């Protein structure tokens, strides 16, 4: 199963005072705390990643070790993980077990791993917009003719939306773990390249590397873009 990330929740406390997370003061407070956390993560990561007590998997930012080694390395990160959990309190909790966002660049830790399957997949990033100005702000410049075509969509229907697609090669790891009874679980499909992946490897740990044969992306439901600047293609959202 592919995993999104846990939802952000703005903190409500500032030196003992209750703040409205949606107020101007509350938003400034959350932004300051999150920025401080990101700076602390960057400093710690620069000093401690890649981990010197674990073994690298191929040429990937994936590192494996036994239970004691992985627990020791995670302990070094734990204070930062706990701080991040204050912003993302649903992270790793049932029923979805969603991870912290990759933008924090905290490594993902997975235990009881029997097998890793490394893949490349042709994929696309997608963004949705309610105005032409928002498209240009996020996706870059387009020709006057393309801007006219996009503008016509909103002139015909002010509730219409545009969607932007950008293709990329997505590196993923299918992680096969065993439960407490030793039974193999359904694999988790993880994007790991930005965060790094730390795995507790079980005996007879196996790696399957399929990166040389990228999987084909599924047929796109969108065709004939309204605009294309060489990076982002713009369509009317269906």
N, C-alpha and C positions, 0 to 999 in steps of 0.2 A: 504493500500500500504506500502511495506517495503521501508525504506529510507537508502540510502548510506550516505556518508558525502560529504560536499562541497570540492572542489578542492583547494589545497594549491597554493598560489601565493607569490613568494618571494618579499619582499619589495625592492624598488629601491632607497630609499633616505637614506643617512647617513650624518647627520649634514649638510644638505642642498646640498650635492653632489649627482649627479645622478650615480647610480651603475648599471652595467649589472647584472641582477639576475643570469645569468649563469656563470659569471666570478668567479674566486677563491675568490676574495675579497667579491663579492656579496653573495656567498654561506656562507662564514664565518660570514658575517654580519647577514644574515637571521637566521643561526643556533644560534648565540649569542642572538638575540632578542627573538627567540622562546624559548630558554632555560630559559631566564630570566622570560618570561611570565609563563612558566610551574612552575617555582619555586614560583612565586607570587600566582598562582592559588592554589598550594599545601598548602601554608601557610594560605590563606584565607579559603580554604575548611576545613583544620584541625580545624580552630577556629569557623566556622559557619555552618558546615554540620555534622550531620543532623540539620535542622532548628528547633529552639525552639518555633517558633510561629505557626507551622503547625502540623497537626495530621498525624501519620504514618498509612499507609494502610497495614494491616496484618503485616507480618514479612518482607516485602519488602522495599527496599530503595525508596519508593514512599510516597510522603507527599501531603496532600490535605488541602485546606483552601478556604476561600471566596476571592472575588476579591481583596479587600483591603489588606488582609494578603499576598496573592501571589505577588501582585505588590510591596509591601514593601520589601519582601524577594528578589525579582528580582532586585530591585534598589540597594541592597548591592552588587550584582554580576555585575551590568551593566558596570562599568569601565573595568572589566576584559573581559567581553563579547565584548565590543567595541575594545579592543586591539586585541582580537582573530580574530575579523572580518577583521582586516588589513591583516591578513595572509590568511583568507578564505572569500574574499569579496562576493562570490556568496551565502553564507550561508543564508538560510531562504528566499531567493528571488525567485519570479516566473521565469520559470514555474515549477521548480522541488521542491523548498522549502527544499533543503537538509540541514541537521543540521551541526553544528560544529563536528569535529571528536571526538569520545569517548575518545581518548587518552588524550585529554585536561582535562577530568573529570570535565567539567562545567555542572551543572544540566540542564536538558531539561525542559523548561517551556511550558505548554500547557493550554490554556484558554477555558472557556465555555465547560467543560467536563461534559457529562451526565452519561457516563458509562465507566467502565474499565473492560476488560476481560483479566485475567491473564492466561497464558498458558506456558506449557513446550513442547518443540519440539526437537526431535532428528534431529540434523543438522550436517554439516561438514564444517570445515575451509578448504580453498583451496589455494594453491600456485603453481605458474608455474615457471619452470626453463629451462635454456638453456644449462646447463652443470651439470655433476655429482658432480663437486666440489661445485657448488652452492647448490645442494641438501644437501650434507653433512654439509655444513656450517650452513644452516638454520634448518635442520631437524634432525641432529645427525648421529651417526655411523650406518653402515650397514655391513653385512658380505662380505668377498671377492667375494663370488659367486653372491651376489646381485649387488655389484658394477660392476662386469663383465657384468651382464645382462643389467644394465642401460647404461654402456659404449657402448655396442653393438648397442643400438638404435642410438646414435650419429655417430658411425662409418658407419652405413648404410645410414644415412641421416643427414648431418650437419645442416639442418634447422628444425630438429625434436625438440619437446619440451617434457619435463616430467612434470607431475602434481602430487602434493602431497595432500593427503586428511587426515584430522584428525577429528574424530567424537567427538561431545560433546553434552550436553544437553543445549539447548538454551532457556533462560527465555525471554518471550516477553509479552508486554501489547498491546492489541488492544484498542485504545483510540477513543471513540465515542463522537464527539463534535456537538454542534448546531451552526448554523450561526446566523447572525444578525436578521433574520426573525423567528428564533426559529426552523428551520427545521434541522433534523438530517443529518449530513454529512457522507460520506463514512469513515470507521474507518482507522486510521493510525496504522500501526504495528511498535512498537518501541522496540528496545533493550535498556534497561534502567539500567541494573545491575551495570555497571561500573560508569555511570554518576549520577544516581539518576534521578527521575522524579518528577516534581512539577506540580500539577494540580489545576486549579481553578475549584472547584466543584460547579455545579449548584444545585438548590433545587431538592430533590429526587435523588441525586447522588447514583448510584448503582455500586456494585462490583460483578463480576462473577469470581470465582476462580476455574479454571480447571487444576490446577497444579498436582493434584493427578492422572490424566489420561493423560500422555504425548501422544501427537499426533505422529503417525508413520511418519518417514521420507520417502519421495518418493523413489522409486527404483532407485538405483545408476546406471548410464550408464556405469560405470567402474567396471570391475571384474578381478580376477586373477592378483593381483599386482606383479610388477617386484621385489619389495622389501617391507619389513614390519618390522620396528624396535619396534613394540608394541605401538607406538604413531602415526607415520606418515606412510601411505601406499603410494607407488609410482607407478604411471601408465604412460604409453605412452599417451600423450595428443591426443585426437581425433580431 
